Amino acid sequence: MKAAGAPLESFTLKLPERKVSVSEAFVSSLVKTYGSTLCRLAFMDCSVNPSSVTEIARGCPHLERLEICFPMKELVRPFSKPIIH
């Protein structure tokens, strides 16, 4: 991806199949090319790898809104382990 013209502030990707996962390479390229200007980013009806979410958080300093779907098992797993002090 090469930046051409005006900076990209908003990007939405909507796929027709929920089982489709957005590749880490695509997210990485998007963040490297437009991360400095992105304010809104949405991945609708598709999944994004947790490591890609980390890359988005680190590479998009002006991000105000991030819309993604996480499978429930990905959210529950970290909270199912006991807390050890």
N, C-alpha and C positions, 0 to 999 in steps of 0.2 A: 504494500500500500504506500502510495506517495501522496503527500499533502499537495493539493492543487487548489488555488483560489482561496476563498475565505476559510478561516479556521472552523473546524467542526465543533459545535457546542452541544448538539443533541444527536443521539443515535439510537434507533430502535430496530431490533431484529425479531421478527415473529415468524416462527416456523409452523407448518401445518401438523406436525407430528410431535407430541410431547416427549417421545422416547429419543429424540435427536439431541445429541450433546454438541455444544459449540466447541470447536477444537481449541486447544490451548494455544496453538500457533496463530489462529485467527485473532484471539483476544490479545495475545502478545503484540502482534502487528498493529492492531487498533490502538492499544495503549501507547506503544512507542511512537506512532505517527501522530495521534491526536490527543493523547493523554493530557497534555499541558493546557488544552482548551476545552475539553469535555466538561459539561455541567450536568447533563442528564444522560443516563445510559440505561437501556431497557432490553432485556432478553426475555421475550414473551413466549410461552408454550414450548420452551426448550430448556435444557439444563446447562449449567456452567460448572466446571470443575472448581472445587474449593480453592485450589492453588491459583486459579485464574482470578478468583474474587480477591485474593490477597494482592495479586499483581495490579488489579484495578485500583484497589485502595491505596497502594503505594505510588502508582504512576499517574493518578488523576487528582492533583491537588485541589482543583476547583470543583470537584464533583459534589453536587448538591443532592442528587437523587439517583439511586440505583435500584432498579426493579429486576429481580431474579426469582426463580423458583428453586427451592431446595427440597429434595425428598425428605419426608419426615424422619426417616431413619438416620439421615445425616445430622439432623438437629438434636435428636434424642440421644444418640450414642455418647457425646461428650458429657452429658448430664447423668448418664446411667452409672458412671464409675463413682465409687465412694470418694469423699473428700478426705484427704490425709493431712493432718496438721503437723 
